[in-house]
């Protein structure tokens, strides 16, 4: 397994989108399974989806994410790669980039 780790943050446009029908859900799951199998040696933590939370400052905490946000952080995962270019390639092939307006932010996790 490569020794560098990268945080992948799934982003999508804000607003309601209709849930996928069973056929679409099955296709999405098959695509995700194929991608995970291809990059199984790079998967460190598949993370998960994110719900509501709070934005915390030294003075207070505010419910978030904000309703006026243009995009929603919907999930995260941690992958291992030799360098940023490889991590970007893995993220680009993920099903998370397929929906219109969706993206995956890739950030190296600095250690030591």
C-alpha positions, 0 to 999 in steps of 0.5 A: 500500500502506498504510504501517503494518505489523501482525504477525499471530500465528496461535494454536490450541488445544494438543493433537493434532487429526486432519489434514484429509482431501483434500476438507477440505484443498482447501476450506481452500486455496481459502478461503485463496487467495480471502482472499489475493486479496482482500487482496493489496495488504495482504500484506507477508510471508505468513510461515509455520508455526512449528516447535519452538524455545527460550525464551531468558533471560539465564541459559539456554535452554529447549526450547519451546513448553511441553507444558502450554501451552493454546495453540500459536503456529502461524504468523505473517504481516505485513500493511499497513493504515491502522490497527488497525481495518483490520488486525483486519478483514483478520485476522478474515476470514482462514481462520485464525480459522475453526477452533474455538478458533483466533485471530489476534493483531494487533499494530502494528509500531512503527517510529521 
